[in-house]
Amino acid sequence: MIFAAIADWADSSAYPVTFMCDQLGVSRSGYYKWRSISPSEREHADAKLSRLIKGYFDALAGNPGVRRIHAELAAAGYYVGRRRVWRLMRALGLQGRHPRVWKRTTEPGDRPVPAPDLIARDFSAKKPNQKWCGDITYIKTWNGWAYLATVIDLHSRKVVGWALDTHMRTSLVTDALNMAVKHRRPPRRVIFHSDRGTQYTSQDFTAYCKKHKIRRSLGRTGICYDNAVSESFFASYKKELIHTRPWPDLQSLKKATFSWIEEYYNRTRRHSALEYLTPEEFELGYRHLYELAI
């Protein structure tokens, strides 16, 4: 607004008010009348919300968009419309970052061990440790490629196991599963769903699952929707962490990945699939805690 711009410059004593009004083609009396009007309650509320929005935007990883900021406000007790959040974010010049297009790198083995699709795109579970899913992604470092394998609980979308290394042998995915088995102690016959990559169809992986009483489940070759939860996780991981900076080596990448997964993704980041609860809150039994205003 022109009057607001004049006020900013006048407060800094950069130019006389008369000069600025003349240059901008507005009346001096109109400017002073505008200055005499007290801000409305709505304007005061918008100013407070704007400060909160800016704080959440700076604190959360990956340039969160309107929906995630809206959920953070609701969690703090500010039930406002999503369009209002959009308007205030636009006025602040804040915009969410969208994931880059992702290219799959699944390569089937020479003699894959078959397994049925026990998920059939039903990425839900009534209880923890009933259905897990996982996949592998790659990250470019200055010293070469690094590879991240994950295990995600489909009940809460919590990452319950992960492994990061400079190779993508079968031991990478079993290391991720070792973490999940150690921390979660799942009941027998927990389902682990993956794509048909070499690591997940190998003899070694089949033997590992048999030993730990894990039921293997495989999606169709080349169909990303058959492992959509893993794909979605990697899109967020790349958008909110990997694509924000260069990675000199494996050590720095591991440290940042640990912090992003264990401290942020599992315990702070709100998920639309969980009604904007965090995985930790969802597993603790919170439901419908935040009734979001639409």
Secondary structure, 3 states (H helix, E strand, C coil): CHHHHHHHHHHCCCCCHHHHHHHHCCCHHHHHHHHHCCCCHHHHHHHHHHHHHHHHHHHCCCCCCHHHHHHHHHHCCCCCCHHHHHHHHHHHCCCCCCCCCCCCCCCCCCCCCCCCCCCCCCCCCCCCCCEEECCEEEEEECCEEEEEEEEEECCCCEEEEEEEECCCCHHHHHHHHHHHHHHHCCCCCEEEEECCCHHHHCHHHHHHHHHCCEEEEECCCCCHHHHHHHHHHHHHHHHHCHHHCCCCCHHHHHHHHHHHHHHHHCCCCCEHHHCCECHHHHHCCCCCCCCCCC
